């Protein structure tokens, strides 16, 4: 069983930056592909970014491409989401997710994740 704890959310002005962190425990972190999702009020949860076990492959939602960067540090059991040029429409609760995968280069996007964190609030003011 993998436990995920997000941190780093907060209030930021439009155009600013935040870095989210997700600390994992209870499993072999390097065996899991990781992802970030978000859910805005009144909307469904949506995929933001995903990264492979080793960190060599990543995928992004079109809405965040070229602004957000997902990365991971397997020595620290942590995945990150660097968010730049934030917009009010990025306001949401951001969730970290994990799934065990066998292939080193596998990146999951919209579905298939088995473990979820509790989320961290990101609010972008205009």
C-alpha positions as CSV (number, residue, x, y, z in Angstrom):
1,X,0.0,0.0,0.0
2,X,1.4,3.4,-1.0
3,X,0.7,6.5,0.9
4,X,1.0,9.9,-0.8
5,X,1.1,13.3,0.8
6,X,1.0,16.5,-1.2
7,X,2.4,19.9,-0.1
8,X,3.3,23.2,-1.6
9,X,-0.1,24.6,-2.5
10,X,-1.1,28.1,-1.6
11,X,-2.3,31.5,-2.9
12,X,-0.4,33.1,-5.8
13,X,-1.0,36.0,-8.2
14,X,-1.5,35.3,-11.9
15,X,1.8,35.0,-13.6
16,X,3.5,33.6,-10.5
17,X,5.0,30.2,-9.7
18,X,4.5,27.4,-7.3
19,X,6.2,24.0,-6.8
20,X,4.1,21.1,-5.5
21,X,5.7,18.1,-3.9
22,X,4.3,14.6,-3.3
23,X,6.1,12.4,-0.8
24,X,5.5,8.7,-1.1
25,X,5.8,5.9,1.5
26,X,4.9,2.3,1.9
27,X,6.2,1.0,-1.4
28,X,9.2,0.9,-3.7
29,X,8.9,4.4,-5.2
30,X,10.9,3.6,-8.3
31,X,8.4,0.9,-9.3
32,X,5.6,3.4,-9.7
33,X,4.6,5.7,-12.5
34,X,3.4,9.0,-11.0
35,X,0.9,11.6,-12.0
36,X,-0.7,14.9,-11.0
37,X,-4.4,15.7,-11.4
38,X,-6.6,18.6,-10.4
39,X,-10.2,19.3,-9.6
40,X,-11.7,22.7,-9.8
41,X,-15.0,23.6,-8.0
42,X,-17.9,22.1,-9.9
43,X,-15.7,20.3,-12.4
44,X,-14.5,16.8,-12.8
45,X,-11.0,15.8,-11.9
46,X,-8.6,16.2,-14.8
47,X,-5.2,14.9,-15.7
48,X,-2.4,17.4,-15.5
49,X,0.9,15.5,-15.9
50,X,2.4,12.1,-15.7
51,X,6.0,10.7,-15.4
52,X,7.6,7.3,-15.9
53,X,9.3,5.2,-13.2
54,X,12.7,6.5,-14.0
55,X,11.7,10.0,-14.9
56,X,12.8,9.8,-18.5
57,X,9.3,10.2,-20.0
58,X,6.5,12.6,-19.2
59,X,3.2,13.6,-20.6
60,X,1.2,16.8,-20.1
61,X,-2.3,18.1,-20.6
62,X,-2.5,20.6,-23.4
63,X,-3.7,23.3,-21.0
64,X,-0.5,23.2,-19.0
65,X,2.1,22.2,-21.6
66,X,5.1,24.6,-21.7
67,X,4.1,26.0,-18.3
68,X,4.2,23.0,-15.9
69,X,7.0,20.5,-15.4
70,X,6.8,17.2,-13.7
71,X,9.9,15.6,-12.2
72,X,10.8,13.0,-9.6
73,X,13.6,12.2,-7.2
74,X,13.6,8.5,-6.6
75,X,16.2,8.8,-3.8
76,X,13.8,11.1,-1.9
77,X,10.6,9.2,-2.9
78,X,9.2,12.4,-4.1
79,X,7.5,13.7,-7.3
80,X,7.2,17.4,-8.1
81,X,5.1,19.7,-10.2
82,X,6.7,23.0,-11.1
83,X,4.0,25.4,-12.1
84,X,5.0,28.7,-13.9
85,X,3.0,31.4,-15.5
86,X,0.0,30.5,-13.4
87,X,-3.5,31.5,-14.5
88,X,-6.7,31.9,-12.5
89,X,-8.1,28.9,-14.4
90,X,-5.3,26.8,-12.8
91,X,-7.1,27.2,-9.4
92,X,-8.0,23.8,-8.1
93,X,-7.2,21.1,-5.6
94,X,-4.1,19.2,-7.0
95,X,-3.8,15.5,-6.4
96,X,-0.8,13.2,-6.7
97,X,-1.4,9.6,-7.9
98,X,0.7,6.4,-8.3
99,X,0.4,3.1,-10.1
100,X,2.7,0.1,-10.2
101,X,4.1,-0.5,-13.7
102,X,6.6,-3.0,-15.0
103,X,8.0,-1.1,-17.9
104,X,10.5,1.7,-17.3
105,X,9.0,4.0,-19.9
106,X,5.3,3.7,-19.1
107,X,3.5,7.0,-18.5
108,X,-0.2,6.9,-17.6
109,X,-2.4,9.9,-18.4
110,X,-6.1,10.1,-17.7
111,X,-6.8,6.8,-16.0
112,X,-5.3,3.7,-14.4
113,X,-3.9,5.1,-11.2
114,X,-4.4,3.1,-8.0
115,X,-3.2,5.3,-5.2
116,X,-4.2,8.9,-4.5
117,X,-3.2,11.6,-2.1
118,X,-5.5,13.9,-0.2
119,X,-4.8,16.9,-2.3
120,X,-3.4,20.4,-1.9
121,X,-5.2,23.7,-2.7
122,X,-3.8,26.0,-5.4
123,X,-5.5,29.4,-5.8
124,X,-4.4,31.8,-8.4
125,X,-5.7,35.4,-8.1
126,X,-6.2,37.7,-11.0
